[in-house]
Amino acid sequence: MSHQDREKLKLLQRLRKVRGQLDAVERALTADEDCGGQLMLLAAVRGGVNALMGEVLETHIRFHLAGGAKEQIAPELAEDLIDLVHAYLK
């Protein structure tokens, strides 16, 4: 399995987890569960989406800006950008 295939599989697994979290939100809303529980589920969804977005952005930076791009950025700058993205999405 190539590196690209492993990355895609990892992203799809994250997406499936977020989908499951959204299903839990739907069940909670349908069952008229308390607002506190619904808010906790929504916070989990937000965290899952942010984590997925962070992974996609990190992959983009590594492979399209720092890796094989025509105009590459310095590896140190790429790492700083990745750290910044992860800090913003937390």
For each residue, the residues with C-beta under 8 A, 3 or more apart:
1: 5 6 9
2: 5 6
3: 6 7
4: 7 8
5: 1 2 8 9
6: 1 2 3 9 10
7: 3 4 10 11 59
8: 4 5 11 12
9: 1 5 6 12 13
10: 6 7 13 14 55
11: 7 8 14 15 52 55 56 59
12: 8 9 15 16
13: 9 10 16 17
14: 10 11 17 18 48 51 52 55
15: 11 12 18 19 52
16: 12 13 19 20
17: 13 14 20 21 48
18: 14 15 21 22 45 48 49 52
19: 15 16 22 23
20: 16 17 23 24
21: 17 18 24 25 41 44 45 48
22: 18 19 25 26 45
23: 19 20 26 27
24: 20 21 27 28 41
25: 21 22 28 29 38 41 42 45
26: 22 23 29 30
27: 23 24 30 31
28: 24 25 31 33 37 38 41
29: 25 26 32 33 38
30: 26 27
31: 27 28
32: 29
33: 28 29 37 38
34: 37 38
35: 38 39
36: 39 40
37: 28 33 34 40 41
38: 25 28 29 33 34 35 41 42
39: 35 36 42 43
40: 36 37 43 44
41: 21 24 25 28 37 38 44 45
42: 25 38 39 45 46
43: 39 40 46 47
44: 21 40 41 47 48
45: 18 21 22 25 41 42 48 49
46: 42 43 49 50
47: 43 44 50 51
48: 14 17 18 21 44 45 51 52
49: 18 45 46 52 53
50: 46 47 53 54 89 90
51: 14 47 48 54 55 89
52: 11 14 15 18 48 49 55 56
53: 49 50 56 57 89
54: 50 51 57 58 85 86 89
55: 10 11 14 51 52 58 59
56: 11 52 53 59 60
57: 53 54 60 61 82 85
58: 54 55 61 62 82 85 86
59: 7 11 55 56 62 63
60: 56 57 63 64 65
61: 57 58 64 65 66 78 81 82 85
62: 58 59 65 66 67 78 82
63: 59 60 66 67 68
64: 60 61 67 68 69
65: 60 61 62 69 72 73 78 81
66: 61 62 63 69 72 73 74 75 77 78
67: 62 63 64 72
68: 63 64
69: 64 65 66 72 73
70:
71:
72: 65 66 67 69
73: 65 66 69 77 78 81
74: 66 77 78
75: 66 78 79
76: 79 80
77: 66 73 74 80 81
78: 61 62 65 66 73 74 75 81 82
79: 75 76 82 83
80: 76 77 83 84
81: 61 65 73 77 78 84 85
82: 57 58 61 62 78 79 85 86
83: 79 80 86 87
84: 80 81 87 88
85: 54 57 58 61 81 82 88 89
86: 54 58 82 83 89 90
87: 83 84 90
88: 84 85
89: 50 51 53 54 85 86
90: 50 86 87
